[in-house]
Amino acid sequence: MRSKNLLALSCCVVLALGAAACGSDDTNPSSGGSSSSSSSGGGAAKAGGAINGAGATFPAPVYQEWAARFKEDQGTTVNYQAIGSGGGIAQFSAGTVDFGATDSAMKDDEIATAQKKGSDPVHVPTVLGAVTVSYNVGGVEQGLKLDGKTVADIFLGKVNKWNDPEIAGQNSGVKLPTDSITVCHRSDESGTTANFTSFLTDYSPAWKSGPGTDKSVKWPTGTGAKGNDGVAGCVKQTKGAVGYVEQAYALQNKFTTAAVKNKAGNYVEPSLQATSSAATGVTPPEDLRFSTINAAGEQAYPISAVTFLLVWQDMCKAGMQQNQAKLVKNWLGFALGDGQAVAPQLQYAPLPDAIKSKAQAKVDGLQCNGAAIGGAS
């Protein structure tokens, strides 16, 4: 039933993006003119208007569901284009969207570029999700056990058969086929890639000294596809394929996913509980640029990632109108409020209270020309 719901939701994402693309310039994130042209409507009880965002595909299913509920609650339309974290950072930094989204915190040089708009970017963590190692291997009904080194060797092209001794040694009693392995990876700049390659770097010196960790790397082998949905499609359509995709997309496509060995030495399946465990005990820095990849914890899933919304500390100094800034703040408040209860329905883990309170403090401190921004009307 969850898979059917996710499939229906994915259709909603497509429809919403189509509507954003086909609408007028003041609802198209790429137009660059959205911020000043939206008006507040919807009567006294609702804020109305529209805001535009772009970025990570990783949280797209939950953001789209939030957008639907947010519009019902406050009358404000959220147009979100899932174009990848790299694109989201670029459009946010250029001021062509009201907010950005990324699965990997901005680097110092990216922040320096963004600051040219007149304000500091703020990272607001929203949810956590699992980056699964999903595969399409006939006859393997249960999730294989894989450690970090083996996953790295697969994506390096060193392990290219499913019955390779490196895989077989961790899966006693499992009848592995002789099929060749086809790697599916992201072709766009992606926070999911940054998180996945960070995991590989921690366990593989060969990966660390080779492709390394970034939103886009030079892949030694495999087929590239755009977005989490693109990689999911590659895995689904290719016998013997393996790829890294967010849990919601893995469920939608009914993939078998690997149990991955964590820092404590335990093989852990990607699950809501295991994803939540990865954030337990994490103490983020003041700027909230943190990662949960390879987090400590007996039952923590090791490729659990936090995702962020990006906004300006002083939105009006960055070029936004006061009313638009208020709508963005309302959207963030919804994400950290009612949105948290929605997240588990789509297989995303809500933020732990300690992290959520720090995120809320960031939202409460947002400004317009040095003055505090009011809340929802």
N, C-alpha and C positions, 0 to 999 in steps of 0.2 A: 504493500500500500504506500510506504514511504517513497519507493521508487516512482510510482505513478504520480505522486504529488510533486516530486522533484521534476519529473518530465513536464508536467503541466506548468510548473513554475518557470522552467526554462523557456517555454513558449511565451510566457508573459514577458520575460526579459527581452526576447526578440521583438515582440510587439511594441514594448515600451521604447526600445531603441529605434525602431522604425518610426514611431510617432515623433520621437525627438528629431530624427533626421528629416522628416517630411514637414515639420512645423515651420513657423516663421523664424526669422533670424534671432529673435529675442528668446528662443528656447533651444537654440542649437549651440552646444558648447564650443564648436569650432569657429563660431562667428566672432567671438571676442566682444560682443556688445550686449550680453545678456544682463549683466549686473545692474545697469542703471535703468533698464527699460521695464523691469517687472514691477507691477503695482500690487498693492495689498488690496485684496477683495474678499469676498466670501462672507461679508457681514461682520458685525461686531464680535461674534463668538469665534471667528476663524480668521487666521492671518492672511490666507490666500497667497497669490503670487506664485512664482516659480524660481527654482534654483537649479543650477547645472553643475554636474561633476563628472569626472572621468578618471579612470585608472584601473586598478587591479581586477582581474577576472576571478581571482580566488574567492572574494566575498560577494560576488555579484548576485548569487541566488538570495542571500539573506538581505542585502541592500535593497533588492527589488521588492521583496516582501515588506520590508520596513517602509519603503516609499509608498506602497499601496495603502498601508495602515496610516502613515503620516498624513497623506492627502485626505483620507476619511476623517482623521482626527482634527486636522488644522486647516484643511483646504489648500495646502501648499503642494504644488507639483514638484517632484524631484526627478529630473532627467539625468540618468546616470549611464555613461557609455563605458562599457568594460573593454578597455583597449590595452590593458597591461600596465604594470606599475611604472615602467619607464616612461610611457606616454602620459600617464597621469601626473607624474612629477613634472614633466616638461610643460604640459598644458597649464598646470597650477602655477608654475614659476613664471610663465608668460602672461598670466592673468586672463586666459581665455575661458576659464571655468571658475565657478565660485568656490569649489573645493576640489581637492585631489584625493587619490586613494592609492596606497602602496602597501605591499606585504613585507617590504624591507625598508627600514628607516633610512631617510635621506643621509647621504654622506656629507662630510663637511664642505666639500667643494660644491655640491648641489645646493646646500643651504646658502653658501656665499652667493651663488647665482640668483637664488630666489630673493635674497635680501635687497637686490637691486630694484625690486618693486616698491620699496619704501617701508617694509616691515619684516619682522621675523616670522618664519613658518612655525607652526605649532603642530606637534604630533598628538593625535587623540586616538589611543588604542580603542578598538571596538569589540572584537571577538577573537577567539582562537579557533584554528582549524587544523586538521591533519593533512599533511602532504603524503599521500599513499604511494607505495610502489605497487602499481596495478599491472596485471598481466593477462594475456590471452593464450593459455596453454591447455589444449585438450587433454582430458583425463586427470587433471590436477584439480580436484574439487575443494581441497582444503588449502588454506594459506600456507605458502612455503615459509620456512625460517631463513632469514638472510641477515648477515651482519654487515656493518658499514663497509668493510673492505671488499666484500663480495659484490655489493651493490656498485661500488666504485669500479671494480674490475669489469662488471657487465657494461657500465656506461663508458668505460675506456676501450671496450672491444676486446679485452683480454679473455674474458669468459664469454664465449659465443655459441655455446650449445647448452640446452637446458639440463642435460645429464652430465655436465662438467663436474669433475670430482669436488670442486670448491663448493658447488651447490649441494651435491649429493651428500657430502660429509656432514652437512647441517640438517639433513632431512632423511634420517634413517627410516627405512620401511616405506618410503614414498617411491612409487614407480615413476621415474622421470623419463619423458620422451627424448628422442634424439634430435628433435626439432632445433633448427637454428634460431638464435635470438635476434629479434629486430628491435632496436632501441628507438623509442619515440620521445622527442624532446621539444622544448619550446623554441620557436624561431624569432619571437619578439623579446624585447627587454621586459623581464618579469621578476617581481619580487619572489614568486614561487621558485624560480630558478635560483635566485640568490640564497634562499633558505635551503633548498635541496643541495646545492653545491657547497654550502657551508657545512652541512652534515657530512658530505663526502670528504671534504678537506680534513675534518677532524679525525677520520679513520684511515685515510689513505695518503701516505707521503707522495705517491705517484700522482694522485689527483692534485694535491697541494702544489707540487712543482710543475704541474702541467696545466690543465684548464683553469684551475683555481676557483675562487669564489667571486661571483658577480651576477648582476641581473642578466647579462648576456656573456656567454663564454664560447670559445672555439671548441665545438664538440668533436671528439675523435672519431665518432661513428654515429650512425642513425639517421632518422628522418625528422625534419623540423616541421612543426605545426604551430599555428597561432592560437594563443589562449589555452586555458585549461580545457575548454570544450574541443579545441583542435587536437590536442594531445590525446584526449579521451577518444575522439573519433579515429585517430591513427591506431590506437591500441585495439579498439573494437573491430576494425576492419582488417587487421593484419594477424594472421596465424603466427603464434610464437612471439608476439610483440610484448614489450614491457615499457612502461612510461611512468612518470610522476605526475599525479593529478590530485586535486583537492578532493576530500572525502565525499562532498555532495555530488560531484561529477562521477566519482567511482560508483556510488550507490545508484545514480540515475542510469548508468550503463551496466549495472549488475556485474561489476568486475570482481574477480577474486584478488584480494590484496595480501601482501606479504606481512608476516609478523617480523618486525625489525628489532634487532638486538640493541638494547639501550645502554646507557652509561653504567648502569648497575649490573650488566651482564645478563639481563632477562630479555627474552623474545616477547615483544608486546604487539598485539593487534591494534590497528588504528580504531579507536572508539572514542565516544564522547568523554567517558570517564578518564581514559588514558591521556586524552588531550588536555583535560582540565588539570590532571596531575602535573603536567609539565609546567604549569604556571604557579603551582603551590610553592611558596617560599621564595619566589623571585622578588628581588628588590630593585625596581627600575631606577635609573638615574633621574635627576631633576627634569631633564628635557624629555623623558619618557621614550627615548630611542633605545629600545631593548629587544632582545631576541629570546625565544624559548627553545631554540634548536639545541638538541643534546642536553636538555635540562636534567638536573639530578632528580632522583626519585625511583623507587623500586618498580613502580608500575607506570612510569611516565613514557608515553610514546615519543621516541627521539626526534621525529620530524614533525613536531607540533609548532605551528607558526602563529604569531600574533599579527593582526593586520591593522592598519592605521587610516584614519581620515586626516587630511592635511588642510589647515586653515591658517589665516593670518592672525598674528597677535593683535594688530590694529588693522582691521579690515578696511576701514575708510582711508587710511594712509596708503593702503595698497591699491586704492582705486575703486572701492566698492561704495555704493550708496548706503545710507544709514538703515533704511528699511530692509534692503537686501541682506545687510549684515545681521539684522535681527532674525530674518528667516533662516539663515545658515546656523545661527546659534540655537534656534528652536529645533532644527534638524539634529544637531549634535546632542541636545538635551533628550530628544526622543530616543536616539541610538543608545544612550547610556541609561535611559529609564525603561520605558515600556519595551524597547527593542531587545533588551537583554533576555526577557522571558520568551521571546519569539525564537531566539537563536538555536536552542536545542532541538526545536521542531525540524530544523533543516541541517542538523548534525554539525552545528558550530557550538563551541563552548563559550558560555558567557564569561565576562571578566571576573576574576576573584575580587572580593569587596575592597581589599587594600589597593589594588590597581585601579579599580573603578573610581574610588574616591579621589585618587590623584588625577585621573582623567577629568573628572567632574570639576575639580579645582581649576584645571587649565581652561575648561569651557567657561566657568564663572568669571575668569579673569580676562576674557576677550574684550576688546575695546573698539570704539569708533572715534577717531581723532582725540585719543587720550581719555575719553569718558567711557564708563561702563555701558554695556549694551543691555537693554531691557529684555525680559523673558517673553514668553508667549502671551499674546493678548487674549 
